[in-house]
Amino acid sequence: MESLTTNTDVRLTVTRCFRTLKSSTDSSDIITALRTLHSYLDEGPESTATSAERAEFRKTHYSSALQLLVSNIQADWLHQLTAAQRTELWDGLFLAGPPEQALLVLMDAIGELRPTSNLDHVVNITEKFLQRRRLAELLCSYCLEAAPSDSPQLRETLLGRISALPDITANKLQLNNRALFLPQQYYPLLATEMLTALERTCQALRAGTDCSLTFVAQTLGKVCIQGHSGSVLAVMAPRLSACTCSDMVWQRVCWKLLENVPQRWMESVLTGLVQAVSGPDALGRIIGNLVLTNKKAQFVITHKLLLLQYKYETRVLRIILGYLAADRDRRPLLIQVLRSVSQAWANSSAVKHTPLEQQLYVSKALLLSVSLLKDSEIQELRSELLQCMLSGMQTHLDSNVVRIRRMGMVIGEYLSSRMDINGTKLKFEYDQDEETRELLSLLAPGACDEPEAEPVNRADGPEETAETAESAQNASQTTSGAQALKTDPDSDLDSDDELTPYDMSGDQEISKASPPHYLRDCLEILISSEDPVRVELALQAAESLVRKNSFAAREISVQMSKVLLHMDDKYNINGFLYLRQATMVALTVADCIPVTHYLTTEFYSLNYSLRQRLDILEVLALAAQELSKPVTEKKAASISSATTAELTPYPGDSPVHWRNVVEKRIQSKTKRLTKKAAQPVTKATPNRYAPVAGHFFFPLLKNYDKPQVTFDLLGSDHLVLGRLIHTLGLFMHLAVNAPVQHEFLLLWPIIDTVFFYNASVILFQIAAQMGCALLDFVWAVRYHADQMVRRGVLFAVCSVFLSMPSQNLLVDISDQLFETRSWLADVAEGDPDADCRSLAVQSLVLLDKSLKKQLQDPQAPTVET
């Protein structure tokens, strides 16, 4: 009953804290809720929670609390906390609770979050998690559990996160990965944490506590099977060898550790271990008689490493065979190895078809095996060895490869000397080379006995390093303080009255919030934040972030344009309209077609104010103007000039060099009465607006004659109508010399006409299509009562006459030209607005020039079907 009451109280308190973190905006309430959650993790004497409450929170609510913090990482209250409060209350929750739950939440957060400052924050906490040796706490918690308290699925997931942490972080962070997450640093750190867990296990066993090494053994096997056995066992093997020299508890822990390694990972662990240990005695102390109890280990040690693989050094052969010969119970395996190796050495098919390197490897194994046998064992195996020697020597001596014959001679000499057949020994004459000298060196006395170097105690390396660094820092601070007192004994008597005060009139208050460094951070702030400072900083940084990273802008261009279009200035931000408009223009330029399609579609949608529709037109107009301007590549020019200055090419290497020489000679010999100032040559640049002109223009003409409940373009909303016509005229003017866009061929059948001029095909430019459509649109509103609309109509007509090719005027709009001219003449004489009369006169002049030019051209193009 008491436990049920405790669980209920904890659940109610935690639920109240969760509700505060989700909905409250008061900093004091947020801090109180975080401190309440911290109280369930504090095990000190000042803790207000009981042990039962702490256990219930750790078991049931801790993971939910961390997941809630990660889901609200973009909340305003987190950014309102000071750096010290954030480190203590937010980061501390990840570093003070059960480490296995914290690691799983952190790894999931790294995989789910996009590249933003929130991801950087989670990565920083993960780095602190490793630096504070929380992995050791995690491994120790599983070692000190006699029976597992979690599910096998959870353990498998945790095992995968621990072993693959460098891969997970590298795939997510890519070039921004931290040094601690690299395999060169992480896996040695993991090996040190496993040694720490084994050390605490030994201490617990001495205290009479039951322990389990299953999880540590699985971690070791998982890491080794992934290819990191070298970096892990290079740290663990020397330490285990030193600890097992005189401590039977350590030996028992090591034996149990290797026994608990799963069968599918046993080979990778043993393969790495035999390469990392210093000698056969160390291997025997670490793995014990594992080859006698584990069939997989026996197969790897006695067969695979000796007969199937031959990439290892001679030292590995000495360690394996010395390990088998060191114990009385393992010597039968040595004799078994000798039989299998001798059969492989004497096999004629193997001699003919296996690589020379493998034959040399097997020969070394045979020599070392025979050298480790006692005389009594040699006499027992005399018949088998004699048969091996005779058949094997015949096979090797019959070979036409010199290296194989020499191997057979060396081994035959040694086998005959060990068996002592009737007191006779074989002796061959051969030239010694590197291989034969290496084989003979194996026969030297004590060749298998190598001294083991006592390694330095490395289990407490990180702790000792941290303590040493801290003591050195304290010592340096003490020394510097003493030197300051010594050199300035009267420092307390000095007065600062004569110091000139520093001018602080121009100082500005430093904001607690920092501007976002990622575009997705800007988007999340604009969507969810209620902090005026953060919203203002996000708006100020948005445009530059869009222009710096166009790839990221294309991913969220439409979504961010939607947010900015619906955004109101509810915080009275300075320059709000300009900042919003500049960001929308940058988004339209960065991802032109999707954003333009969205804006032109929303222009005729329901539930938009006139201000929003005017904003759409302004953004489209500014974006079109920016796209039509040439791109200035100052950086590319500076790089190319620097490269040219550094590298002076040979004159004959340049393909245009001879042209410059000829031009200079002509100029030098040409006599001129007057010399005109040289004009700089304009470099041609691609027009970015030309390929997308139709996406700006034609969708705005789609639904102008369909009145809606909140928008009547041809009725009362004449302000928007005038602005729309002006914008379409601007699009028309910017589309000069734009090519045909094939996606609009089906919309405008008129462009199927083709002209043939001087045997070359001239396709209609899109300016001609746009001009025809624009004249049809403005013709219906040319007598509009509002002068703003009439000005827009005349501006559009001027744009048509300026931008439309002259040869198209007589072909496409010949029926409207004379009526248009008479209308312009009437406007120029009788319109009450002076600007309208001026625009009409300019339109008449442009029209007359175009008609005169076309009528005087004797080679006017004719229409072909």
DRENTISE-13337 format. One record per residue (C-alpha): x, z, y. Coordinates in steps of 0.2 Angstrom, whole numbers, padded with zeros to 4 digits, always signed. Each point is the difference from the previous one (the first is absolute). Example, Ala and Ser with C-alpha at 12.3 -4.5 7.8 and 13.67 -1.06 7.14 Angstrom:
+0062+0039-0022;+0006-0003+0017;
end
This chain:
+0000+0000+0000;+0014+0004+0012;+0009-0016-0004;-0016-0010+0004;-0002+0009+0017;+0018-0004+0004;-0002-0018-0004;-0016-0001+0010;+0008+0008+0015;+0015-0012+0000;-0011-0015-0002;-0010+0005+0015;+0015+0004+0011;+0008-0017-0005;-0016-0010+0003;-0001+0008+0017;+0018-0005+0004;-0003-0018-0006;-0015-0001+0011;+0010+0005+0015;+0014-0012-0003;-0012-0014-0002;-0012+0003+0015;+0008+0012+0012;+0010-0006+0016;+0005+0018+0005;+0018+0003-0002;-0002+0019-0003;-0013-0003-0014;+0012-0013-0008;+0015+0012+0000;-0011+0014-0007;-0006-0011-0014;+0018-0005-0004;+0006+0018+0000;-0014+0005-0011;+0005-0013-0013;+0018+0005+0002;-0005+0018-0004;-0004-0005-0018;+0018-0007-0002;+0009+0015+0007;+0006+0012-0013;+0009+0012+0011;-0005+0018+0004;-0009-0005+0015;-0012-0012-0009;-0018+0004+0003;-0006-0009-0016;+0000+0008-0017;+0009-0007-0015;-0016-0005-0008;-0005-0009+0016;+0017-0009+0001;-0001-0005-0018;-0017-0007+0002;+0005-0010+0016;+0015-0007-0008;-0009-0006-0016;-0016-0006+0008;+0001-0004+0018;+0018-0004+0004;+0000-0018-0004;-0017-0003+0010;+0008+0008+0015;+0015-0011+0000;-0011-0016-0003;-0010+0006+0015;+0015+0001+0011;+0006-0017-0005;-0017-0008+0003;+0000+0008+0018;+0018-0004+0004;-0007-0011+0014;-0011+0014+0008;+0003+0005+0018;+0002+0019-0004;+0016-0004-0010;+0008-0009+0015;-0005+0015+0011;+0010+0012-0010;+0018+0003+0006;+0014-0005-0011;+0003+0018-0006;-0018+0002-0004;-0001-0016-0009;+0015+0004-0010;-0006+0018-0004;-0018-0004-0003;-0002-0018-0006;+0017-0003-0008;+0001+0017-0007;-0016-0002-0011;+0009-0014-0010;+0016+0011-0002;-0007+0017-0005;-0013-0004-0013;+0002-0006-0018;+0013-0014+0000;-0008-0011-0013;-0016-0001+0010;+0009-0003+0016;+0011-0014-0007;-0015-0009-0007;-0009+0000+0016;+0015-0005+0010;+0004-0015-0012;-0018-0006+0001;+0000+0001+0019;+0016-0010+0001;-0008-0013-0011;-0016-0001+0009;+0005+0001+0019;+0005-0015+0009;+0016-0001+0010;-0004+0011+0014;+0006+0016+0008;-0011+0009-0012;+0010-0007-0015;+0016+0006+0009;-0007+0017+0001;-0004+0001-0018;+0017-0007-0005;+0008+0013+0011;-0009+0014-0010;+0005-0008-0017;+0018+0000+0006;-0002+0019+0005;-0008+0002-0017;+0016-0006-0009;+0012+0008+0012;-0008+0017-0003;+0003-0001-0019;-0019+0000-0003;+0004-0011-0015;+0009+0014-0008;-0015+0011+0003;-0011-0013-0008;+0010-0001-0016;+0002+0019-0001;-0019+0002+0001;-0001-0011-0016;+0014+0009-0009;-0007+0017+0003;-0017-0005-0007;-0001+0004-0019;-0016-0011-0001;-0004-0014+0011;-0014+0003+0012;-0004-0018+0006;-0005-0015-0009;+0011-0013-0008;-0006-0013+0012;+0006+0010+0015;+0017+0003-0008;+0002-0018-0004;-0004-0005+0018;+0011+0014+0007;+0014-0006-0011;-0002-0018+0006;+0001+0006+0018;+0016+0010-0002;+0009-0013-0010;-0005-0015+0011;+0000+0008+0017;+0014-0012+0006;-0009-0015-0006;-0016+0006+0009;+0008+0003+0016;+0010-0016+0000;-0015-0011-0003;-0010+0009+0014;+0014+0003+0013;+0011-0015-0004;+0014-0001+0013;-0006+0016+0008;+0004+0010-0016;+0008+0017+0002;+0018+0003-0007;-0006+0015-0010;-0013-0011-0010;+0014-0012-0005;+0004+0000-0019;+0018+0005+0004;-0005+0016+0008;-0017+0004-0008;+0005+0000-0018;+0015+0011+0002;-0011+0012+0010;-0013+0000-0014;+0014+0003-0013;+0005+0016+0011;-0018+0006+0000;-0002-0002-0019;+0016+0010-0002;-0007+0013+0012;-0016+0001-0011;+0011+0002-0016;+0009+0014+0009;-0016+0009+0004;-0006-0003-0018;+0016+0009-0007;-0003+0015+0012;-0018+0001-0006;+0005-0001-0018;+0012+0014+0002;-0014+0010+0008;-0011-0003-0015;-0012-0013+0008;-0007-0014-0011;+0005-0017+0008;-0003-0019-0003;+0012-0014+0003;-0013-0014-0005;-0002-0006+0018;+0018+0000+0005;+0004-0010-0016;-0013-0012+0004;+0007-0002+0018;+0017-0003-0007;-0006-0013-0013;-0010-0009+0013;+0014-0001+0012;+0012-0006-0013;-0011-0014-0007;-0002-0007+0018;+0018-0003+0000;+0007+0015+0010;+0008+0010-0014;+0017-0003+0007;-0003+0008+0017;-0010+0014-0007;+0011+0005-0015;+0016-0002+0010;-0006+0016+0009;-0008+0009-0014;+0012-0003-0014;+0016+0009+0008;-0011+0015+0005;-0008+0001-0017;+0017-0001-0009;+0007+0014+0011;-0015+0011-0003;-0001-0002-0018;+0018+0005-0003;-0003+0018-0002;-0019+0003+0002;-0011-0002-0015;-0016+0001+0011;+0006-0016+0009;+0004-0008-0017;-0017+0004-0006;-0009-0006+0016;+0010-0017-0002;-0004-0002-0018;-0019+0003+0004;+0001-0012+0015;+0006-0014-0011;-0012+0004-0014;-0015-0002+0012;+0005-0017+0007;-0013-0012-0006;+0005-0012-0014;-0002-0016+0010;+0012+0007+0013;+0013+0008-0012;+0012-0015-0001;+0002-0002+0019;+0004+0019+0002;+0013+0000-0014;+0008-0016+0005;+0002+0007+0018;+0006+0017-0007;+0014-0007-0011;+0007-0009+0015;-0001+0015+0012;+0007+0014-0011;+0019+0003+0000;+0003+0002-0018;-0008+0002-0018;+0000+0019+0002;-0011-0001+0016;-0012-0012-0009;-0001+0012-0014;-0004+0015+0011;-0013-0010+0010;-0010-0008-0014;+0004+0011-0015;-0005-0007-0017;-0013-0011+0008;+0005-0015-0012;-0005+0010-0015;-0017+0005+0006;-0005-0016+0010;-0001-0017-0009;+0001-0010+0016;+0015+0010+0006;+0009-0003-0017;-0004-0019+0001;+0007-0001+0018;+0016+0010-0003;+0005-0006-0018;-0006-0018+0001;-0005-0008+0016;+0014+0006+0011;+0013-0004-0013;-0006-0017-0008;-0013-0008+0011;+0007+0003+0017;+0018-0003+0004;+0000+0001+0019;+0007+0018+0001;+0017+0006+0003;+0012+0007-0014;-0003+0018+0007;-0019-0001-0005;+0006-0004-0018;+0011+0015+0000;-0013+0011+0007;-0014-0006-0013;+0012+0001-0015;+0008+0016+0006;-0017+0008+0002;-0005-0005-0018;+0017+0007-0007;-0001+0016+0009;-0013+0009-0010;-0001+0003-0019;-0019-0005+0000;+0004-0016+0009;+0014-0006-0010;-0011-0009-0013;-0006-0011+0014;+0018-0004+0004;+0003-0006-0018;-0016-0010+0002;+0006-0008+0016;+0017-0004-0009;-0009-0009-0014;-0011-0010+0012;+0014-0005+0011;+0012-0005-0014;-0014-0011-0007;-0003-0008+0017;+0019-0003+0002;+0002-0008-0017;-0015-0011+0001;+0006-0018+0000;-0016-0006+0009;+0002+0012+0014;+0018-0005+0002;-0005-0018+0002;-0015+0002+0011;+0002+0016+0011;+0010+0000+0017;+0018+0005+0000;-0004+0015+0011;-0013+0007-0012;+0013-0002-0015;+0013+0009+0011;-0013+0014+0003;-0004+0002-0018;+0019+0000-0004;+0002+0014+0012;-0014+0010-0008;+0007-0003-0017;+0018+0006+0005;-0008+0016+0008;-0011+0004-0014;+0014-0001-0013;+0012+0010+0011;-0013+0014+0001;-0002+0002-0019;+0009+0013-0010;+0011-0005-0014;-0012+0007-0013;-0014-0011+0008;+0012-0015-0001;+0003+0003-0018;-0019+0001-0003;-0003-0017+0009;+0016-0008-0007;-0009-0013-0010;-0011-0005+0014;+0014-0001+0013;+0010-0010-0012;-0014-0013-0003;-0002+0000+0019;+0018-0003+0003;+0002-0014-0012;-0015-0010+0004;+0001+0003+0019;+0019-0004+0001;-0003-0016-0010;-0014-0005+0012;+0010+0004+0015;+0016-0008-0006;-0009-0016-0005;-0007-0002+0018;+0008-0013+0011;-0002+0011+0016;+0016+0009+0003;-0008+0016+0008;-0011+0002-0016;+0016-0001-0012;+0009+0013+0011;-0015+0012-0001;+0000-0002-0019;+0019+0003-0001;-0001+0016+0010;-0015+0008-0009;+0008-0005-0017;+0016+0008+0004;-0009+0016+0005;-0012+0001-0015;+0014-0003-0012;+0010+0014+0008;-0015+0012-0001;-0004-0004-0018;+0018+0001-0006;-0002-0013-0014;+0014+0004-0012;+0011+0004+0014;+0000-0017+0007;-0005-0005+0018;-0005-0017+0007;+0011-0006+0014;-0004-0016+0010;+0010-0009+0013;-0009-0005+0016;+0002-0001+0018;-0007+0015+0009;-0012-0003+0014;-0012+0011+0010;-0013+0001-0013;+0012+0004-0014;+0008+0013+0011;-0017+0008+0004;-0004+0001-0019;+0017+0008-0004;-0003+0013+0014;-0015+0006-0009;+0011+0005-0015;+0010+0012+0011;-0001+0018-0004;-0013+0009+0010;-0008-0017+0006;-0017+0007-0002;+0003+0017+0008;-0001-0001+0019;+0001+0015+0011;-0017+0004+0009;+0002+0002+0019;-0010+0016+0006;-0012-0007+0012;-0004+0009+0017;-0016+0010+0000;-0012-0013+0007;-0017+0008-0003;+0000+0010+0016;+0009-0014+0010;-0014-0003+0013;-0003+0018+0003;+0018+0004+0002;+0002-0015+0011;-0015+0005+0011;+0007+0018+0001;+0017-0006+0004;-0006-0011+0014;-0011+0014+0007;+0014+0012+0000;+0012-0012+0008;-0013-0004+0014;-0002+0019+0003;+0019+0002+0001;+0002-0014+0012;-0014+0007+0011;+0008+0018-0001;+0017-0008+0004;-0006-0010+0015;-0009+0015+0007;+0015+0011-0002;+0011-0013+0009;-0013-0001+0014;+0001+0019+0003;+0018-0001-0001;+0003-0014+0012;-0014+0006+0012;+0000+0019+0001;-0008+0001+0017;-0014-0012-0005;-0014+0013+0003;+0007+0003+0018;-0002-0018+0005;-0014-0005+0011;-0009-0016+0001;-0007+0002+0017;+0012-0014+0007;-0005-0013-0013;-0010-0015+0008;-0018+0000-0007;-0004-0016-0011;-0013-0011+0008;-0015+0000-0012;-0012-0008+0011;-0001-0016-0010;-0001+0008-0017;-0015-0004-0011;-0008+0011-0012;+0005-0004-0018;-0015-0004-0011;-0002+0008-0017;-0006-0016-0007;+0012-0014-0003;-0004-0019+0001;-0004-0008-0017;+0014-0011-0008;-0011-0009-0012;-0015-0012+0004;-0010+0008-0014;+0002+0017+0009;-0007-0008+0016;-0015-0006-0009;-0003+0017-0009;+0001+0009+0017;-0012-0012+0009;-0012+0002-0014;+0000+0019-0004;+0009+0009+0013;-0009+0010+0014;+0016+0005+0009;+0001-0009+0017;+0019+0001+0000;+0003-0008-0017;-0013-0013+0004;+0009-0005+0016;+0017+0000-0008;-0007-0011-0014;-0008-0012+0012;+0017-0001+0010;+0010-0004-0016;-0012-0012-0008;+0004-0016+0009;+0019+0002-0003;-0002+0005-0018;-0011-0016-0003;+0013-0011+0008;+0014+0008-0009;-0007-0001-0018;-0011-0015-0002;-0001+0002-0018;-0008+0017+0001;-0011-0006+0014;-0007-0014-0011;-0006+0013-0013;-0011+0010+0012;-0003-0013+0014;-0019-0002-0003;-0003+0018-0003;+0010+0006+0015;-0008-0013+0011;-0017+0007-0005;+0005+0017+0004;+0007-0005+0017;-0015-0010+0004;-0012+0014-0003;+0011+0013+0008;-0006+0009+0016;+0010+0009+0014;-0007+0017-0004;+0017+0009+0004;+0002-0008+0017;+0017-0008-0005;+0010-0008+0014;+0001-0019-0002;-0012+0001-0015;-0008-0017+0002;+0017-0008+0002;+0008+0008-0015;-0015-0004-0011;+0000-0018+0006;+0019-0002-0002;-0001+0006-0018;-0014-0011-0004;+0009-0015+0007;+0015+0004-0010;-0010+0001-0016;-0008-0017+0004;+0017-0008+0002;+0008+0009-0015;-0015-0005-0012;-0009-0014+0009;-0013-0007-0011;-0007+0016-0008;-0001+0009+0016;-0007-0015+0010;-0013-0003-0014;-0006+0019+0002;-0001+0000+0019;-0009-0017+0001;-0012+0006-0013;-0003+0017+0008;-0003-0009+0017;-0018-0005-0005;-0003+0015-0011;-0013+0013+0004;+0002+0017+0008;+0015-0004+0011;+0000+0003+0019;+0004-0013+0013;+0016+0009+0003;+0005-0002-0018;-0004-0019+0000;+0010-0002+0016;+0014+0009-0008;+0000-0012-0015;+0001-0015+0012;+0014+0008+0010;+0010+0004-0016;-0002-0018-0007;+0005-0008+0017;+0016+0011+0002;+0005-0003-0019;-0003-0019+0002;+0011+0000+0016;+0014+0010-0009;-0001-0011-0015;+0002-0016+0011;+0016+0006+0009;+0016-0004-0008;+0009+0013-0010;+0016+0007+0008;+0013+0004-0013;+0013+0010+0010;+0007+0009-0015;+0002-0016-0010;+0009-0008+0015;+0011+0014+0002;+0005+0001-0018;+0003-0019+0000;+0011+0001+0015;+0010+0014-0007;+0003-0009-0016;+0005-0016+0010;+0012+0011+0011;+0008+0008-0016;+0002-0016-0010;+0008-0015+0008;-0003-0015-0011;+0011-0015-0002;-0005-0014+0012;-0003-0012-0015;-0012+0012-0009;-0014-0002+0013;-0011-0016-0003;-0005-0002+0018;+0018+0003+0007;+0003-0019+0001;-0016-0002+0010;+0006+0012+0013;+0016-0008+0002;-0008-0017+0003;-0012+0007+0012;+0014+0008+0010;+0010-0016+0001;-0016-0010+0006;-0003+0013+0013;+0018+0000+0006;+0000-0019+0002;-0017-0001+0008;+0000-0001+0019;-0015+0007+0009;-0004+0000+0018;-0010+0016-0001;+0000+0013-0013;-0016+0009-0005;+0001+0018-0005;+0000+0002-0019;-0016+0008-0007;+0001+0011-0015;-0006-0007-0016;-0016+0008-0006;+0000+0005-0018;-0015-0005-0010;-0009+0015-0009;-0015+0000-0011;-0017+0003+0008;-0007+0015-0010;-0018-0003+0008;-0002-0018-0005;-0002+0003-0019;-0013+0013+0003;-0009-0006+0015;-0016-0004-0009;-0001+0017-0007;-0002+0007+0018;-0011-0014+0007;-0013-0006-0013;-0007+0017-0006;-0005+0005+0018;-0012-0016+0001;-0009+0005-0016;-0014+0011+0005;-0001-0001+0019;-0018-0007-0001;-0007+0014-0011;-0006+0015+0010;+0000+0017-0007;-0008+0017+0003;+0015+0006+0010;+0008-0016+0005;-0007-0015+0009;+0014-0012+0005;-0011-0013+0008;-0011+0012+0008;+0003+0016+0009;+0018+0003-0006;+0007-0014+0012;+0016+0010+0004;+0006-0001-0018;-0006-0019+0000;+0011-0003+0015;+0015+0009-0008;-0003-0009-0016;+0001-0017+0008;+0016+0005+0010;+0008+0005-0017;-0005-0016-0009;+0007-0010+0015;+0016+0010-0002;+0001-0004-0018;-0003-0018+0004;+0014+0000+0012;+0012+0008-0012;-0004-0012-0014;+0010-0015+0008;+0009-0010-0013;-0007+0011-0014;-0001-0009-0017;-0015-0002-0011;-0005+0015-0010;-0007-0006-0017;-0012+0015-0002;-0010-0007+0015;-0002-0018-0007;-0016+0004-0008;-0007+0009+0015;+0003-0014+0012;-0004-0018-0008;+0006-0009+0016;+0018+0002-0004;-0002-0012-0015;+0004-0014+0012;+0018-0006+0000;+0009-0010+0013;+0014-0013-0004;+0012-0002+0014;+0016-0011-0002;-0002+0001-0019;+0000+0019+0000;-0014+0011-0004;-0006+0012+0014;-0011+0014-0006;-0011+0009+0012;+0008+0016+0006;-0010+0016-0001;-0001+0000+0019;-0012-0015-0001;-0011+0009-0012;+0000+0015+0011;-0004-0010+0015;-0015-0009-0007;-0007+0017-0006;+0003+0009+0016;-0008-0014+0011;-0016+0001-0012;+0000+0019+0003;+0002+0001+0019;-0012-0015+0003;-0015+0011-0004;+0005+0013+0013;+0007-0011+0014;-0014+0005+0012;+0000+0018-0004;-0006+0012+0014;+0015+0011-0001;+0016-0006+0009;+0011+0009-0012;-0007-0011-0014;+0001-0016+0011;+0019+0004+0004;+0003+0002-0019;-0009-0017-0004;+0011-0009+0014;+0016+0009-0007;-0004-0006-0017;-0003-0018+0006;+0017+0000+0009;+0008+0007-0016;-0008-0015-0010;+0007-0013+0012;+0017+0008+0000;+0002+0003-0018;-0010-0014-0008;+0010-0016-0003;-0005-0014+0012;-0003-0013-0014;-0013+0012-0008;-0010+0001+0016;-0007-0017-0001;-0002+0000-0019;-0008+0018-0003;-0010+0003+0016;-0002-0017+0008;-0019+0003+0001;+0002+0016+0010;+0014-0005+0011;-0011-0008+0014;-0013+0013-0001;+0014+0013+0001;+0007-0008+0015;-0016-0001+0009;-0003+0019-0003;+0017+0004+0006;-0003-0009+0016;-0016+0009+0003;+0008+0017-0003;+0015-0005+0011;-0013-0003+0014;-0014+0012-0002;+0005+0015-0010;-0002+0016+0011;+0016+0008-0008;+0016-0006+0008;+0010+0003-0016;-0012-0011-0010;+0002-0014+0013;+0019+0001-0001;+0000+0000-0019;-0012-0015+0000;+0012-0010+0012;+0014+0004-0011;-0009-0006-0016;-0005-0016+0009;+0018-0004+0004;+0006+0004-0018;-0014-0011-0007;+0004-0015+0012;+0018+0001-0004;-0003+0000-0019;-0012-0015+0001;+0011-0010+0011;+0015+0003-0011;-0010-0005-0015;-0008-0016+0008;+0017-0006+0007;+0009+0002-0017;+0001-0018-0008;+0003+0007-0017;-0015+0012-0002;-0003+0005-0018;-0015-0008-0009;-0011+0009-0012;+0002-0004-0019;-0011+0006-0013;
end
